[in-house]
Amino acid sequence: MTTRPATRMLPALLWLLAALPALALAAPAPAPAPGGAPLLVIHGGAGVDPGELTAQEESGARAALAAALRAGHAELAAGKPALDGVAAAIRVLEDAPMFNAGRGAVFTHDGRNELDASVMDGATGRAGAAAGLRRVRNPIDLARAIMERSRHVMMIGEGAELFATEQGIALVEPEYFHTERRWRQLQRALRDASQPHALESTAPAKAYFGTVGAVALDAAGRLAAGTSTGGMTNKRYGRVGDAPIIGAGTWADARCAVSATGWGEFYIRTAAAHEICARVRLSGDAIAKAAEDVVNGVIPQAGGNGGAIVLGADGAVAFPFNTGGMYRGWIGADGEPHVAIWRDEELPAP
């Protein structure tokens, strides 16, 4: 018996009807920024409070933010992809001892430094991450090498550093990460009876802050994101936070790029970076709304706090945070860095 054409088409029609609701939810990708002008946005971590910094420390932080913006913008202005701008900016922040990443990493309970980082290319969906590093000078370089030169997404500890050696990534002696300021912070934490670690939800959130990150939009309209951290002061048991976890501390796709900073356990539990971009992609939320609703809604409701930088393919930018300050800045077509630290400090929009 011959099957009629309408009967043969029935399965395809049923599939299409079932898929229509999901297709309707996905918002169209926004157009790239007008004129194809590249844009770079960075952060040096949330959690800094007014009165914590001396005038010299504040001046140094602002100078480091500006230097990072210029370094990343130079890559983007030369026509290089977004990921190059992200890596260049983060490398500068990792080398600056005032931020909790690279050179300025905090100490663990055992008096060591353990560094984490991740990157994601929004154009391809590829990602790389590394955690528990003790000798890699610039963890962001290793995260990128893992993405580009291996079949893996994440490597940890000794294995990651063996891969770094094979790939020619710069290594340093552990003493390179020893700064007196961070050592004093550990000594204070050791004297604190609370001694926070990942299993204590009532631990002081202050110990969890300190991360650097960047998101970039290149001249071709491609997005990328990266995050690097020294973790939390007095952490134990090989604790890893959100910074090296794709979807928690870092995310980039065709519409949206995020680098987060804050109490990592809550960013992991809420998949915060991905959640922001999912709201843009599926619900059609504006960058500002998606960022605000997650960072100042979902995360505090779960018990955490922190901040993030978010960049859209249309050039929209958001800097949500719920602490006294967040080191942050951006640079655009004019090549002039714009930086801010405090909550009440105005940062002009791109």
Contacts in CASP RR format, 6 or more apart in sequence:
PFRMAT RR
TARGET T0000
AUTHOR 0000-0000-0000
METHOD contacts of the structure
MODEL  1
MTTRPATRMLPALLWLLAALPALALAAPAPAPAPGGAPLLVIHGGAGVDP
GELTAQEESGARAALAAALRAGHAELAAGKPALDGVAAAIRVLEDAPMFN
AGRGAVFTHDGRNELDASVMDGATGRAGAAAGLRRVRNPIDLARAIMERS
RHVMMIGEGAELFATEQGIALVEPEYFHTERRWRQLQRALRDASQPHALE
STAPAKAYFGTVGAVALDAAGRLAAGTSTGGMTNKRYGRVGDAPIIGAGT
WADARCAVSATGWGEFYIRTAAAHEICARVRLSGDAIAKAAEDVVNGVIP
QAGGNGGAIVLGADGAVAFPFNTGGMYRGWIGADGEPHVAIWRDEELPAP
25 282 0 8 1.000
25 283 0 8 1.000
26 281 0 8 1.000
26 282 0 8 1.000
27 255 0 8 1.000
27 280 0 8 1.000
27 281 0 8 1.000
27 282 0 8 1.000
27 283 0 8 1.000
27 284 0 8 1.000
29 254 0 8 1.000
29 255 0 8 1.000
29 313 0 8 1.000
30 255 0 8 1.000
30 312 0 8 1.000
30 313 0 8 1.000
30 314 0 8 1.000
30 316 0 8 1.000
31 313 0 8 1.000
31 314 0 8 1.000
32 217 0 8 1.000
32 220 0 8 1.000
32 221 0 8 1.000
32 313 0 8 1.000
32 314 0 8 1.000
32 315 0 8 1.000
33 39 0 8 1.000
33 217 0 8 1.000
33 221 0 8 1.000
33 313 0 8 1.000
33 314 0 8 1.000
33 315 0 8 1.000
36 219 0 8 1.000
36 220 0 8 1.000
36 221 0 8 1.000
37 219 0 8 1.000
37 332 0 8 1.000
37 333 0 8 1.000
38 73 0 8 1.000
38 76 0 8 1.000
38 77 0 8 1.000
38 79 0 8 1.000
38 82 0 8 1.000
38 216 0 8 1.000
38 217 0 8 1.000
38 218 0 8 1.000
38 219 0 8 1.000
38 332 0 8 1.000
38 333 0 8 1.000
39 76 0 8 1.000
39 216 0 8 1.000
39 217 0 8 1.000
39 311 0 8 1.000
39 315 0 8 1.000
39 317 0 8 1.000
39 330 0 8 1.000
39 331 0 8 1.000
39 332 0 8 1.000
39 350 0 8 1.000
40 69 0 8 1.000
40 72 0 8 1.000
40 73 0 8 1.000
40 76 0 8 1.000
40 85 0 8 1.000
40 86 0 8 1.000
40 89 0 8 1.000
40 214 0 8 1.000
40 215 0 8 1.000
40 216 0 8 1.000
40 217 0 8 1.000
40 330 0 8 1.000
40 331 0 8 1.000
40 332 0 8 1.000
41 214 0 8 1.000
41 215 0 8 1.000
41 216 0 8 1.000
41 309 0 8 1.000
41 311 0 8 1.000
41 317 0 8 1.000
41 319 0 8 1.000
41 328 0 8 1.000
41 329 0 8 1.000
41 330 0 8 1.000
42 65 0 8 1.000
42 68 0 8 1.000
42 69 0 8 1.000
42 89 0 8 1.000
42 90 0 8 1.000
42 93 0 8 1.000
42 212 0 8 1.000
42 213 0 8 1.000
42 214 0 8 1.000
42 215 0 8 1.000
42 309 0 8 1.000
42 328 0 8 1.000
42 329 0 8 1.000
42 330 0 8 1.000
43 211 0 8 1.000
43 212 0 8 1.000
43 213 0 8 1.000
43 214 0 8 1.000
43 259 0 8 1.000
43 261 0 8 1.000
43 307 0 8 1.000
43 308 0 8 1.000
43 309 0 8 1.000
43 319 0 8 1.000
43 326 0 8 1.000
43 327 0 8 1.000
43 328 0 8 1.000
43 329 0 8 1.000
44 65 0 8 1.000
44 93 0 8 1.000
44 99 0 8 1.000
44 101 0 8 1.000
44 210 0 8 1.000
44 211 0 8 1.000
44 212 0 8 1.000
44 213 0 8 1.000
44 261 0 8 1.000
44 326 0 8 1.000
44 327 0 8 1.000
44 328 0 8 1.000
45 99 0 8 1.000
45 100 0 8 1.000
45 209 0 8 1.000
45 210 0 8 1.000
45 211 0 8 1.000
45 212 0 8 1.000
45 213 0 8 1.000
45 261 0 8 1.000
45 262 0 8 1.000
45 307 0 8 1.000
45 326 0 8 1.000
45 327 0 8 1.000
46 209 0 8 1.000
46 210 0 8 1.000
46 211 0 8 1.000
46 261 0 8 1.000
46 262 0 8 1.000
46 305 0 8 1.000
46 306 0 8 1.000
46 307 0 8 1.000
46 321 0 8 1.000
46 322 0 8 1.000
46 323 0 8 1.000
46 325 0 8 1.000
46 326 0 8 1.000
47 206 0 8 1.000
47 209 0 8 1.000
47 210 0 8 1.000
47 261 0 8 1.000
47 262 0 8 1.000
47 306 0 8 1.000
47 321 0 8 1.000
47 323 0 8 1.000
47 324 0 8 1.000
47 325 0 8 1.000
47 326 0 8 1.000
48 209 0 8 1.000
48 323 0 8 1.000
48 324 0 8 1.000
48 325 0 8 1.000
48 326 0 8 1.000
48 327 0 8 1.000
48 341 0 8 1.000
49 323 0 8 1.000
49 324 0 8 1.000
49 325 0 8 1.000
50 324 0 8 1.000
50 325 0 8 1.000
50 342 0 8 1.000
53 61 0 8 1.000
53 341 0 8 1.000
57 98 0 8 1.000
58 341 0 8 1.000
60 98 0 8 1.000
61 98 0 8 1.000
61 99 0 8 1.000
61 327 0 8 1.000
61 341 0 8 1.000
62 339 0 8 1.000
62 341 0 8 1.000
64 92 0 8 1.000
64 93 0 8 1.000
64 96 0 8 1.000
64 98 0 8 1.000
64 99 0 8 1.000
65 93 0 8 1.000
65 327 0 8 1.000
65 328 0 8 1.000
65 329 0 8 1.000
65 337 0 8 1.000
65 339 0 8 1.000
66 337 0 8 1.000
66 339 0 8 1.000
67 92 0 8 1.000
67 96 0 8 1.000
68 89 0 8 1.000
68 90 0 8 1.000
68 92 0 8 1.000
68 93 0 8 1.000
68 96 0 8 1.000
68 214 0 8 1.000
69 89 0 8 1.000
69 329 0 8 1.000
69 330 0 8 1.000
69 331 0 8 1.000
69 337 0 8 1.000
69 339 0 8 1.000
70 331 0 8 1.000
70 335 0 8 1.000
70 337 0 8 1.000
71 85 0 8 1.000
71 88 0 8 1.000
71 89 0 8 1.000
71 91 0 8 1.000
71 92 0 8 1.000
72 84 0 8 1.000
72 85 0 8 1.000
72 86 0 8 1.000
72 88 0 8 1.000
72 89 0 8 1.000
72 92 0 8 1.000
72 214 0 8 1.000
72 216 0 8 1.000
72 331 0 8 1.000
73 85 0 8 1.000
73 331 0 8 1.000
73 332 0 8 1.000
73 335 0 8 1.000
74 88 0 8 1.000
75 84 0 8 1.000
75 85 0 8 1.000
75 88 0 8 1.000
76 82 0 8 1.000
76 84 0 8 1.000
76 85 0 8 1.000
76 216 0 8 1.000
76 218 0 8 1.000
76 219 0 8 1.000
77 335 0 8 1.000
79 218 0 8 1.000
79 219 0 8 1.000
80 218 0 8 1.000
81 121 0 8 1.000
81 123 0 8 1.000
81 218 0 8 1.000
81 220 0 8 1.000
81 222 0 8 1.000
81 224 0 8 1.000
82 121 0 8 1.000
82 122 0 8 1.000
82 123 0 8 1.000
82 216 0 8 1.000
82 217 0 8 1.000
82 218 0 8 1.000
82 221 0 8 1.000
82 222 0 8 1.000
82 223 0 8 1.000
82 224 0 8 1.000
82 257 0 8 1.000
83 119 0 8 1.000
83 121 0 8 1.000
83 144 0 8 1.000
83 216 0 8 1.000
83 224 0 8 1.000
85 214 0 8 1.000
85 216 0 8 1.000
85 218 0 8 1.000
85 224 0 8 1.000
86 119 0 8 1.000
86 140 0 8 1.000
86 213 0 8 1.000
86 214 0 8 1.000
86 215 0 8 1.000
86 216 0 8 1.000
86 224 0 8 1.000
86 225 0 8 1.000
86 226 0 8 1.000
87 119 0 8 1.000
87 140 0 8 1.000
87 141 0 8 1.000
87 144 0 8 1.000
87 226 0 8 1.000
89 213 0 8 1.000
89 214 0 8 1.000
89 216 0 8 1.000
90 101 0 8 1.000
90 117 0 8 1.000
90 138 0 8 1.000
90 140 0 8 1.000
90 212 0 8 1.000
90 213 0 8 1.000
90 214 0 8 1.000
90 226 0 8 1.000
90 227 0 8 1.000
90 228 0 8 1.000
91 138 0 8 1.000
91 140 0 8 1.000
91 141 0 8 1.000
93 99 0 8 1.000
93 101 0 8 1.000
93 212 0 8 1.000
93 213 0 8 1.000
93 214 0 8 1.000
93 228 0 8 1.000
94 101 0 8 1.000
94 102 0 8 1.000
94 103 0 8 1.000
94 137 0 8 1.000
94 138 0 8 1.000
94 139 0 8 1.000
94 140 0 8 1.000
94 212 0 8 1.000
94 228 0 8 1.000
95 102 0 8 1.000
95 103 0 8 1.000
95 138 0 8 1.000
96 103 0 8 1.000
96 104 0 8 1.000
97 103 0 8 1.000
97 104 0 8 1.000
97 179 0 8 1.000
97 181 0 8 1.000
98 104 0 8 1.000
99 210 0 8 1.000
99 212 0 8 1.000
99 327 0 8 1.000
100 106 0 8 1.000
100 182 0 8 1.000
100 209 0 8 1.000
100 210 0 8 1.000
100 211 0 8 1.000
100 212 0 8 1.000
100 229 0 8 1.000
100 230 0 8 1.000
100 231 0 8 1.000
101 115 0 8 1.000
101 117 0 8 1.000
101 139 0 8 1.000
101 210 0 8 1.000
101 211 0 8 1.000
101 212 0 8 1.000
101 228 0 8 1.000
101 229 0 8 1.000
101 230 0 8 1.000
102 115 0 8 1.000
102 137 0 8 1.000
102 138 0 8 1.000
102 139 0 8 1.000
102 177 0 8 1.000
102 228 0 8 1.000
102 230 0 8 1.000
103 137 0 8 1.000
103 176 0 8 1.000
103 177 0 8 1.000
103 179 0 8 1.000
104 177 0 8 1.000
104 179 0 8 1.000
104 182 0 8 1.000
104 230 0 8 1.000
105 113 0 8 1.000
105 114 0 8 1.000
105 115 0 8 1.000
105 177 0 8 1.000
105 182 0 8 1.000
105 229 0 8 1.000
105 230 0 8 1.000
105 231 0 8 1.000
106 113 0 8 1.000
106 182 0 8 1.000
106 185 0 8 1.000
106 186 0 8 1.000
106 210 0 8 1.000
106 230 0 8 1.000
106 231 0 8 1.000
106 232 0 8 1.000
106 233 0 8 1.000
107 113 0 8 1.000
107 182 0 8 1.000
107 183 0 8 1.000
107 185 0 8 1.000
107 186 0 8 1.000
107 233 0 8 1.000
107 234 0 8 1.000
108 114 0 8 1.000
108 234 0 8 1.000
108 235 0 8 1.000
108 236 0 8 1.000
108 238 0 8 1.000
109 190 0 8 1.000
109 195 0 8 1.000
109 197 0 8 1.000
109 234 0 8 1.000
109 235 0 8 1.000
109 236 0 8 1.000
110 236 0 8 1.000
111 186 0 8 1.000
112 134 0 8 1.000
112 174 0 8 1.000
113 134 0 8 1.000
113 174 0 8 1.000
113 177 0 8 1.000
113 178 0 8 1.000
113 230 0 8 1.000
114 131 0 8 1.000
114 132 0 8 1.000
114 133 0 8 1.000
114 134 0 8 1.000
114 230 0 8 1.000
114 231 0 8 1.000
114 235 0 8 1.000
114 238 0 8 1.000
115 132 0 8 1.000
115 133 0 8 1.000
115 134 0 8 1.000
115 136 0 8 1.000
115 139 0 8 1.000
115 177 0 8 1.000
115 228 0 8 1.000
115 229 0 8 1.000
115 230 0 8 1.000
115 231 0 8 1.000
116 129 0 8 1.000
116 130 0 8 1.000
116 131 0 8 1.000
116 132 0 8 1.000
116 133 0 8 1.000
116 139 0 8 1.000
116 228 0 8 1.000
116 229 0 8 1.000
116 230 0 8 1.000
116 231 0 8 1.000
116 240 0 8 1.000
116 241 0 8 1.000
116 243 0 8 1.000
116 244 0 8 1.000
117 129 0 8 1.000
117 130 0 8 1.000
117 133 0 8 1.000
117 139 0 8 1.000
117 140 0 8 1.000
117 142 0 8 1.000
117 143 0 8 1.000
117 226 0 8 1.000
117 227 0 8 1.000
117 228 0 8 1.000
117 229 0 8 1.000
117 243 0 8 1.000
117 244 0 8 1.000
118 127 0 8 1.000
118 128 0 8 1.000
118 129 0 8 1.000
118 130 0 8 1.000
118 143 0 8 1.000
118 154 0 8 1.000
118 226 0 8 1.000
118 227 0 8 1.000
118 228 0 8 1.000
118 243 0 8 1.000
118 244 0 8 1.000
118 245 0 8 1.000
118 246 0 8 1.000
118 249 0 8 1.000
118 250 0 8 1.000
119 127 0 8 1.000
119 128 0 8 1.000
119 129 0 8 1.000
119 140 0 8 1.000
119 143 0 8 1.000
119 144 0 8 1.000
119 147 0 8 1.000
119 224 0 8 1.000
119 225 0 8 1.000
119 226 0 8 1.000
119 250 0 8 1.000
120 126 0 8 1.000
120 127 0 8 1.000
120 128 0 8 1.000
120 224 0 8 1.000
120 225 0 8 1.000
120 226 0 8 1.000
120 246 0 8 1.000
120 250 0 8 1.000
120 251 0 8 1.000
120 252 0 8 1.000
120 257 0 8 1.000
121 127 0 8 1.000
121 147 0 8 1.000
121 222 0 8 1.000
121 224 0 8 1.000
121 252 0 8 1.000
122 222 0 8 1.000
122 223 0 8 1.000
122 224 0 8 1.000
122 225 0 8 1.000
122 252 0 8 1.000
122 253 0 8 1.000
122 254 0 8 1.000
122 257 0 8 1.000
123 222 0 8 1.000
123 223 0 8 1.000
123 224 0 8 1.000
123 254 0 8 1.000
125 252 0 8 1.000
125 253 0 8 1.000
126 147 0 8 1.000
126 148 0 8 1.000
127 147 0 8 1.000
127 153 0 8 1.000
127 246 0 8 1.000
127 250 0 8 1.000
128 143 0 8 1.000
128 144 0 8 1.000
128 146 0 8 1.000
128 147 0 8 1.000
128 152 0 8 1.000
128 153 0 8 1.000
128 154 0 8 1.000
128 246 0 8 1.000
129 143 0 8 1.000
129 146 0 8 1.000
129 153 0 8 1.000
129 154 0 8 1.000
129 155 0 8 1.000
129 244 0 8 1.000
129 245 0 8 1.000
129 246 0 8 1.000
129 250 0 8 1.000
130 136 0 8 1.000
130 139 0 8 1.000
130 142 0 8 1.000
130 143 0 8 1.000
130 146 0 8 1.000
130 154 0 8 1.000
130 155 0 8 1.000
130 156 0 8 1.000
130 157 0 8 1.000
130 160 0 8 1.000
130 244 0 8 1.000
131 154 0 8 1.000
131 155 0 8 1.000
131 156 0 8 1.000
131 157 0 8 1.000
131 160 0 8 1.000
131 240 0 8 1.000
131 244 0 8 1.000
132 156 0 8 1.000
132 157 0 8 1.000
132 160 0 8 1.000
132 238 0 8 1.000
132 240 0 8 1.000
133 139 0 8 1.000
133 142 0 8 1.000
133 157 0 8 1.000
133 160 0 8 1.000
133 161 0 8 1.000
133 164 0 8 1.000
134 157 0 8 1.000
134 161 0 8 1.000
134 174 0 8 1.000
135 161 0 8 1.000
135 164 0 8 1.000
135 171 0 8 1.000
135 172 0 8 1.000
135 173 0 8 1.000
135 174 0 8 1.000
136 142 0 8 1.000
136 160 0 8 1.000
136 161 0 8 1.000
136 164 0 8 1.000
136 169 0 8 1.000
136 170 0 8 1.000
136 171 0 8 1.000
136 172 0 8 1.000
137 170 0 8 1.000
137 171 0 8 1.000
137 172 0 8 1.000
137 176 0 8 1.000
138 169 0 8 1.000
138 170 0 8 1.000
139 228 0 8 1.000
140 226 0 8 1.000
140 228 0 8 1.000
141 169 0 8 1.000
141 170 0 8 1.000
142 155 0 8 1.000
142 160 0 8 1.000
142 163 0 8 1.000
142 164 0 8 1.000
142 167 0 8 1.000
142 169 0 8 1.000
143 226 0 8 1.000
143 228 0 8 1.000
143 244 0 8 1.000
145 163 0 8 1.000
145 164 0 8 1.000
145 167 0 8 1.000
145 169 0 8 1.000
146 152 0 8 1.000
146 153 0 8 1.000
146 154 0 8 1.000
146 155 0 8 1.000
146 160 0 8 1.000
146 163 0 8 1.000
147 153 0 8 1.000
149 167 0 8 1.000
150 163 0 8 1.000
153 246 0 8 1.000
154 244 0 8 1.000
154 246 0 8 1.000
155 163 0 8 1.000
156 240 0 8 1.000
161 171 0 8 1.000
164 171 0 8 1.000
165 171 0 8 1.000
182 233 0 8 1.000
185 233 0 8 1.000
186 233 0 8 1.000
186 234 0 8 1.000
189 195 0 8 1.000
189 196 0 8 1.000
189 207 0 8 1.000
189 233 0 8 1.000
189 234 0 8 1.000
190 234 0 8 1.000
192 204 0 8 1.000
194 200 0 8 1.000
194 202 0 8 1.000
194 203 0 8 1.000
194 204 0 8 1.000
195 234 0 8 1.000
196 203 0 8 1.000
196 204 0 8 1.000
196 207 0 8 1.000
196 208 0 8 1.000
196 232 0 8 1.000
196 234 0 8 1.000
197 203 0 8 1.000
197 234 0 8 1.000
197 235 0 8 1.000
197 236 0 8 1.000
197 237 0 8 1.000
197 239 0 8 1.000
198 235 0 8 1.000
198 237 0 8 1.000
198 239 0 8 1.000
198 265 0 8 1.000
201 265 0 8 1.000
201 303 0 8 1.000
205 262 0 8 1.000
205 263 0 8 1.000
205 304 0 8 1.000
205 305 0 8 1.000
207 232 0 8 1.000
207 233 0 8 1.000
207 234 0 8 1.000
208 231 0 8 1.000
208 232 0 8 1.000
208 262 0 8 1.000
208 263 0 8 1.000
208 264 0 8 1.000
208 265 0 8 1.000
209 232 0 8 1.000
209 261 0 8 1.000
209 262 0 8 1.000
209 263 0 8 1.000
209 306 0 8 1.000
209 323 0 8 1.000
210 229 0 8 1.000
210 230 0 8 1.000
210 231 0 8 1.000
210 261 0 8 1.000
210 262 0 8 1.000
211 227 0 8 1.000
211 228 0 8 1.000
211 229 0 8 1.000
211 230 0 8 1.000
211 231 0 8 1.000
211 243 0 8 1.000
211 259 0 8 1.000
211 260 0 8 1.000
211 261 0 8 1.000
211 262 0 8 1.000
212 227 0 8 1.000
212 228 0 8 1.000
212 229 0 8 1.000
212 261 0 8 1.000
213 225 0 8 1.000
213 226 0 8 1.000
213 227 0 8 1.000
213 228 0 8 1.000
213 259 0 8 1.000
213 261 0 8 1.000
213 309 0 8 1.000
214 225 0 8 1.000
214 226 0 8 1.000
214 259 0 8 1.000
214 309 0 8 1.000
215 223 0 8 1.000
215 224 0 8 1.000
215 225 0 8 1.000
215 226 0 8 1.000
215 252 0 8 1.000
215 257 0 8 1.000
215 258 0 8 1.000
215 259 0 8 1.000
215 309 0 8 1.000
215 310 0 8 1.000
215 311 0 8 1.000
216 223 0 8 1.000
216 224 0 8 1.000
216 225 0 8 1.000
216 257 0 8 1.000
216 311 0 8 1.000
217 223 0 8 1.000
217 257 0 8 1.000
217 311 0 8 1.000
217 312 0 8 1.000
217 313 0 8 1.000
217 315 0 8 1.000
218 224 0 8 1.000
221 313 0 8 1.000
223 252 0 8 1.000
223 253 0 8 1.000
223 254 0 8 1.000
223 255 0 8 1.000
223 256 0 8 1.000
223 257 0 8 1.000
223 311 0 8 1.000
223 312 0 8 1.000
223 313 0 8 1.000
224 252 0 8 1.000
224 257 0 8 1.000
225 250 0 8 1.000
225 251 0 8 1.000
225 252 0 8 1.000
225 257 0 8 1.000
225 258 0 8 1.000
225 259 0 8 1.000
225 273 0 8 1.000
226 250 0 8 1.000
226 252 0 8 1.000
226 259 0 8 1.000
227 243 0 8 1.000
227 244 0 8 1.000
227 249 0 8 1.000
227 250 0 8 1.000
227 259 0 8 1.000
227 260 0 8 1.000
227 261 0 8 1.000
228 243 0 8 1.000
229 241 0 8 1.000
229 243 0 8 1.000
229 244 0 8 1.000
230 243 0 8 1.000
231 239 0 8 1.000
231 241 0 8 1.000
231 243 0 8 1.000
232 239 0 8 1.000
232 241 0 8 1.000
241 248 0 8 1.000
241 264 0 8 1.000
241 265 0 8 1.000
241 267 0 8 1.000
241 268 0 8 1.000
242 248 0 8 1.000
242 249 0 8 1.000
242 260 0 8 1.000
242 262 0 8 1.000
242 264 0 8 1.000
242 265 0 8 1.000
242 267 0 8 1.000
242 268 0 8 1.000
242 272 0 8 1.000
242 273 0 8 1.000
243 249 0 8 1.000
243 250 0 8 1.000
243 260 0 8 1.000
243 264 0 8 1.000
244 250 0 8 1.000
245 268 0 8 1.000
246 274 0 8 1.000
247 271 0 8 1.000
247 272 0 8 1.000
247 273 0 8 1.000
247 274 0 8 1.000
248 260 0 8 1.000
248 264 0 8 1.000
248 267 0 8 1.000
248 268 0 8 1.000
248 271 0 8 1.000
248 272 0 8 1.000
248 273 0 8 1.000
248 274 0 8 1.000
249 258 0 8 1.000
249 259 0 8 1.000
249 260 0 8 1.000
249 264 0 8 1.000
249 267 0 8 1.000
249 272 0 8 1.000
249 273 0 8 1.000
250 258 0 8 1.000
250 259 0 8 1.000
250 260 0 8 1.000
250 273 0 8 1.000
251 257 0 8 1.000
251 258 0 8 1.000
251 273 0 8 1.000
251 274 0 8 1.000
251 276 0 8 1.000
251 277 0 8 1.000
252 258 0 8 1.000
252 277 0 8 1.000
253 277 0 8 1.000
253 281 0 8 1.000
254 313 0 8 1.000
255 277 0 8 1.000
255 280 0 8 1.000
255 281 0 8 1.000
255 312 0 8 1.000
255 313 0 8 1.000
256 276 0 8 1.000
256 277 0 8 1.000
256 280 0 8 1.000
256 281 0 8 1.000
256 287 0 8 1.000
256 290 0 8 1.000
256 310 0 8 1.000
256 311 0 8 1.000
256 312 0 8 1.000
256 313 0 8 1.000
257 277 0 8 1.000
257 310 0 8 1.000
257 311 0 8 1.000
257 312 0 8 1.000
258 272 0 8 1.000
258 273 0 8 1.000
258 274 0 8 1.000
258 276 0 8 1.000
258 277 0 8 1.000
258 291 0 8 1.000
258 308 0 8 1.000
258 309 0 8 1.000
258 310 0 8 1.000
258 311 0 8 1.000
259 273 0 8 1.000
259 308 0 8 1.000
259 309 0 8 1.000
260 267 0 8 1.000
260 272 0 8 1.000
260 273 0 8 1.000
260 295 0 8 1.000
260 306 0 8 1.000
260 307 0 8 1.000
260 308 0 8 1.000
261 306 0 8 1.000
261 307 0 8 1.000
261 308 0 8 1.000
261 321 0 8 1.000
261 326 0 8 1.000
262 304 0 8 1.000
262 305 0 8 1.000
262 306 0 8 1.000
262 307 0 8 1.000
263 299 0 8 1.000
263 303 0 8 1.000
263 304 0 8 1.000
263 305 0 8 1.000
263 306 0 8 1.000
265 304 0 8 1.000
266 272 0 8 1.000
266 299 0 8 1.000
266 302 0 8 1.000
266 303 0 8 1.000
266 304 0 8 1.000
266 305 0 8 1.000
267 273 0 8 1.000
267 299 0 8 1.000
269 302 0 8 1.000
270 294 0 8 1.000
270 298 0 8 1.000
270 299 0 8 1.000
270 302 0 8 1.000
272 294 0 8 1.000
272 295 0 8 1.000
272 298 0 8 1.000
272 299 0 8 1.000
272 308 0 8 1.000
273 308 0 8 1.000
275 294 0 8 1.000
275 298 0 8 1.000
276 290 0 8 1.000
276 291 0 8 1.000
276 294 0 8 1.000
276 295 0 8 1.000
276 308 0 8 1.000
276 310 0 8 1.000
277 290 0 8 1.000
279 285 0 8 1.000
279 289 0 8 1.000
279 290 0 8 1.000
279 293 0 8 1.000
279 294 0 8 1.000
280 286 0 8 1.000
280 287 0 8 1.000
280 290 0 8 1.000
280 312 0 8 1.000
283 290 0 8 1.000
285 293 0 8 1.000
286 316 0 8 1.000
287 310 0 8 1.000
287 311 0 8 1.000
287 312 0 8 1.000
287 316 0 8 1.000
287 317 0 8 1.000
287 318 0 8 1.000
288 316 0 8 1.000
288 318 0 8 1.000
290 310 0 8 1.000
290 318 0 8 1.000
291 308 0 8 1.000
291 310 0 8 1.000
291 318 0 8 1.000
291 320 0 8 1.000
292 318 0 8 1.000
292 320 0 8 1.000
294 308 0 8 1.000
294 320 0 8 1.000
295 306 0 8 1.000
295 307 0 8 1.000
295 308 0 8 1.000
295 320 0 8 1.000
295 321 0 8 1.000
295 322 0 8 1.000
296 320 0 8 1.000
296 321 0 8 1.000
296 322 0 8 1.000
299 305 0 8 1.000
299 306 0 8 1.000
299 322 0 8 1.000
300 322 0 8 1.000
305 322 0 8 1.000
305 323 0 8 1.000
306 321 0 8 1.000
306 322 0 8 1.000
306 323 0 8 1.000
306 326 0 8 1.000
307 320 0 8 1.000
307 321 0 8 1.000
307 322 0 8 1.000
307 323 0 8 1.000
307 326 0 8 1.000
308 318 0 8 1.000
308 319 0 8 1.000
308 320 0 8 1.000
308 321 0 8 1.000
309 317 0 8 1.000
309 318 0 8 1.000
309 319 0 8 1.000
309 328 0 8 1.000
310 317 0 8 1.000
310 318 0 8 1.000
310 319 0 8 1.000
310 320 0 8 1.000
311 317 0 8 1.000
315 350 0 8 1.000
317 330 0 8 1.000
317 349 0 8 1.000
317 350 0 8 1.000
319 326 0 8 1.000
319 328 0 8 1.000
319 329 0 8 1.000
319 347 0 8 1.000
321 343 0 8 1.000
323 343 0 8 1.000
324 342 0 8 1.000
324 343 0 8 1.000
325 341 0 8 1.000
325 342 0 8 1.000
325 343 0 8 1.000
326 341 0 8 1.000
326 343 0 8 1.000
327 339 0 8 1.000
327 341 0 8 1.000
328 339 0 8 1.000
328 340 0 8 1.000
328 341 0 8 1.000
328 347 0 8 1.000
329 337 0 8 1.000
329 338 0 8 1.000
329 339 0 8 1.000
329 340 0 8 1.000
329 347 0 8 1.000
330 337 0 8 1.000
330 338 0 8 1.000
330 347 0 8 1.000
330 350 0 8 1.000
331 337 0 8 1.000
331 338 0 8 1.000
332 350 0 8 1.000
338 347 0 8 1.000
338 348 0 8 1.000
339 347 0 8 1.000
340 346 0 8 1.000
340 347 0 8 1.000
END
